[in-house]
Amino acid sequence: MTERALELAALGVGQVSPGPLVGCVVVSAEGDVVGEGTYFYEGVTHAEVIALSEAGASAQNGTAYISLEPHSHHGKTPPCTEALIRAGIRRVVVPIEDPNPLVSGKGFELLCEEGIEVVTGIRKEEAECLNEKFIHWHRNGRPFVHLKIASSLDGKCATRTGDSKWITGKESREIGQTLRHDHDAILVGKRTIEKDDPSLTYRGGNTRRRPLQRIILDTDLSISPESKVVKTADETPTVIFCSSSVESERRQLFADFGVDVLEIDGGPRNLPAVMEALYSRDIQGVLVEGGPTVTGEFLDQGIADKLSIFVAPLVIGGTESLASVGGHGAGSLSEAWRLERVSVRQNGDDLEVTGYPVATRVKE
Ligand SMILES: NC(=O)c1ccc[n+]([C@@H]2O[C@H](COP(=O)([O-])OP(=O)(O)OC[C@H]3O[C@@H](n4cnc5c(N)ncnc54)[C@H](OP(=O)(O)O)[C@@H]3O)[C@@H](O)[C@H]2O)c1
């Protein structure tokens, strides 16, 4: 049943940030599923409350399976622990604690005090993976950063003349849209804007609570005001990080288009400061779509929580063609980023490799 609670929680992808994904299944004392609920931020009603109200009197002496520790504090809604106690639930099965240090463990404590059996740890890894952005956000105080790269078999992302569309196939590009749906923001460097003039929008059909924010790193604010991202900034939230030495007239020109121009001390190469600014704007998950200079810089600065490489069966060749990852890179193989918890899947003719970079280098 925990598996079902996680499935229900996943229905909220794209709609709950900066809140958590929560699903709940209520099973009666006789062992029947009598209520199910998913948390959708917009509705604010919590998954537990939805499932319990569907269950009604059948929840008495039953079990609640929930994807995340129920909260015990008065926030926008009354505590879910109260609703569970009132409904007469006898047993609560939850894989993980709430990562928010202010409330973590308190919901479990309260339920135990009321004599409710609390079972934790079942499908813990899946539950953590499902809420990885929310957990990271609370534990580390910065957005979760997912680097996405489209590459040829020989590790290139553009030809020597700059031709880069499209390296990967239709299936990979569709998954790219799913990734955009799963994040609050998409981030690129200024040369990607200059070379490709992308629109950087979410074009899948799924509901989003907040529009995908576009983030561009451009020290001198030198991209063209004619770029698509600038011309459509009044429709789609667009932030450009630049240095504090950019002249006010130039900043005003972009602001007039609706661009949110944010100056960073030391310029946008100062990625921790960029992350801090995004954190303060409630951006929980950032999808970095390059180009290689930006991707390399994120890796060099150790700000990379997840990495997906979509590899197309294509050999570009050429010493002057662009490698998929730039930056300083590793001096020795022992310094190279190694992925753990790796998954590999085939999308059409492309291979997708996703994993979590092990931060050996930043520990030094
Ligand atoms: N295959 C893929 O996955 C993929 C994805 C995207 C793009 N591309 C291709 O990549 C090419 C462009 O990539 P690129 O490497 O030349 O440029 P880029 O990564 O798009 O942009 C790099 C520029 O961004 C600015 N910048 C500001 N803050 C930065 C920071 N913290 N880290 C790094 N850069 C920062 C720098 O210019 P300033 O110093 O002037 O600010 C830097 O030169 C295009 O050909 C595009 O088609 C491929």
Ligand as a Chemical Component Dictionary entry (heavy atoms), coordinates in Angstrom:
data_LIG
# 
_chem_comp.id                   LIG 
_chem_comp.type                 NON-POLYMER 
_chem_comp.pdbx_formal_charge   0 
_chem_comp.three_letter_code    LIG 
# 
loop_
_chem_comp_atom.comp_id 
_chem_comp_atom.atom_id 
_chem_comp_atom.alt_atom_id 
_chem_comp_atom.type_symbol 
_chem_comp_atom.charge 
_chem_comp_atom.model_Cartn_x 
_chem_comp_atom.model_Cartn_y 
_chem_comp_atom.model_Cartn_z 
_chem_comp_atom.pdbx_ordinal 
LIG N1  N1  N 0  23.487 19.502 -26.410 1  
LIG C1  C1  C 0  23.096 20.182 -25.362 2  
LIG O1  O1  O 0  22.683 19.617 -24.358 3  
LIG C2  C2  C 0  23.157 21.676 -25.424 4  
LIG C3  C3  C 0  22.395 22.424 -24.534 5  
LIG C4  C4  C 0  22.504 23.807 -24.591 6  
LIG C5  C5  C 0  23.330 24.398 -25.537 7  
LIG N2  N2  N 1  23.998 23.645 -26.408 8  
LIG C6  C6  C 0  24.922 24.250 -27.393 9  
LIG O2  O2  O 0  25.979 24.818 -26.645 10 
LIG C7  C7  C 0  26.479 25.954 -27.325 11 
LIG C8  C8  C 0  26.603 27.091 -26.334 12 
LIG O3  O3  O 0  27.321 26.642 -25.199 13 
LIG P1  P1  P 0  28.589 27.422 -24.656 14 
LIG O4  O4  O 0  29.319 26.497 -23.785 15 
LIG O5  O5  O -1 29.306 28.013 -25.809 16 
LIG O6  O6  O 0  27.943 28.614 -23.831 17 
LIG P2  P2  P 0  26.854 28.637 -22.667 18 
LIG O7  O7  O 0  27.204 27.638 -21.641 19 
LIG O8  O8  O 0  25.490 28.647 -23.225 20 
LIG O9  O9  O 0  27.121 30.098 -22.103 21 
LIG C9  C9  C 0  28.361 30.379 -21.549 22 
LIG C10 C10 C 0  28.471 31.825 -21.185 23 
LIG O10 O10 O 0  27.554 32.134 -20.130 24 
LIG C11 C11 C 0  28.104 33.161 -19.330 25 
LIG N3  N3  N 0  28.067 32.799 -17.923 26 
LIG C12 C12 C 0  27.609 33.605 -16.942 27 
LIG N4  N4  N 0  27.671 32.990 -15.772 28 
LIG C13 C13 C 0  28.199 31.771 -15.987 29 
LIG C14 C14 C 0  28.510 30.702 -15.132 30 
LIG N5  N5  N 0  28.255 30.717 -13.816 31 
LIG N6  N6  N 0  29.064 29.605 -15.673 32 
LIG C15 C15 C 0  29.318 29.537 -16.987 33 
LIG N7  N7  N 0  29.031 30.530 -17.864 34 
LIG C16 C16 C 0  28.474 31.650 -17.363 35 
LIG C17 C17 C 0  29.549 33.353 -19.783 36 
LIG O11 O11 O 0  29.594 34.525 -20.579 37 
LIG P3  P3  P 0  29.847 35.926 -19.837 38 
LIG O12 O12 O 0  31.150 35.767 -19.103 39 
LIG O13 O13 O 0  29.847 36.935 -20.897 40 
LIG O14 O14 O 0  28.724 36.088 -18.881 41 
LIG C18 C18 C 0  29.826 32.147 -20.629 42 
LIG O15 O15 O 0  30.753 32.388 -21.643 43 
LIG C19 C19 C 0  25.546 26.224 -28.453 44 
LIG O16 O16 O 0  26.127 25.771 -29.627 45 
LIG C20 C20 C 0  24.316 25.394 -28.138 46 
LIG O17 O17 O 0  23.673 24.958 -29.300 47 
LIG C21 C21 C 0  23.941 22.298 -26.372 48 
# 
loop_
_chem_comp_bond.comp_id 
_chem_comp_bond.atom_id_1 
_chem_comp_bond.atom_id_2 
_chem_comp_bond.value_order 
_chem_comp_bond.pdbx_ordinal 
LIG N1  C1  SING 1  
LIG C1  O1  DOUB 2  
LIG C1  C2  SING 3  
LIG C2  C3  SING 4  
LIG C2  C21 DOUB 5  
LIG C3  C4  DOUB 6  
LIG C4  C5  SING 7  
LIG C5  N2  DOUB 8  
LIG N2  C6  SING 9  
LIG N2  C21 SING 10 
LIG C6  O2  SING 11 
LIG C6  C20 SING 12 
LIG O2  C7  SING 13 
LIG C7  C8  SING 14 
LIG C7  C19 SING 15 
LIG C8  O3  SING 16 
LIG O3  P1  SING 17 
LIG P1  O4  DOUB 18 
LIG P1  O5  SING 19 
LIG P1  O6  SING 20 
LIG O6  P2  SING 21 
LIG P2  O7  DOUB 22 
LIG P2  O8  SING 23 
LIG P2  O9  SING 24 
LIG O9  C9  SING 25 
LIG C9  C10 SING 26 
LIG C10 O10 SING 27 
LIG C10 C18 SING 28 
LIG O10 C11 SING 29 
LIG C11 N3  SING 30 
LIG C11 C17 SING 31 
LIG N3  C12 SING 32 
LIG N3  C16 SING 33 
LIG C12 N4  DOUB 34 
LIG N4  C13 SING 35 
LIG C13 C14 SING 36 
LIG C13 C16 DOUB 37 
LIG C14 N5  SING 38 
LIG C14 N6  DOUB 39 
LIG N6  C15 SING 40 
LIG C15 N7  DOUB 41 
LIG N7  C16 SING 42 
LIG C17 O11 SING 43 
LIG C17 C18 SING 44 
LIG O11 P3  SING 45 
LIG P3  O12 DOUB 46 
LIG P3  O13 SING 47 
LIG P3  O14 SING 48 
LIG C18 O15 SING 49 
LIG C19 O16 SING 50 
LIG C19 C20 SING 51 
LIG C20 O17 SING 52 
# 
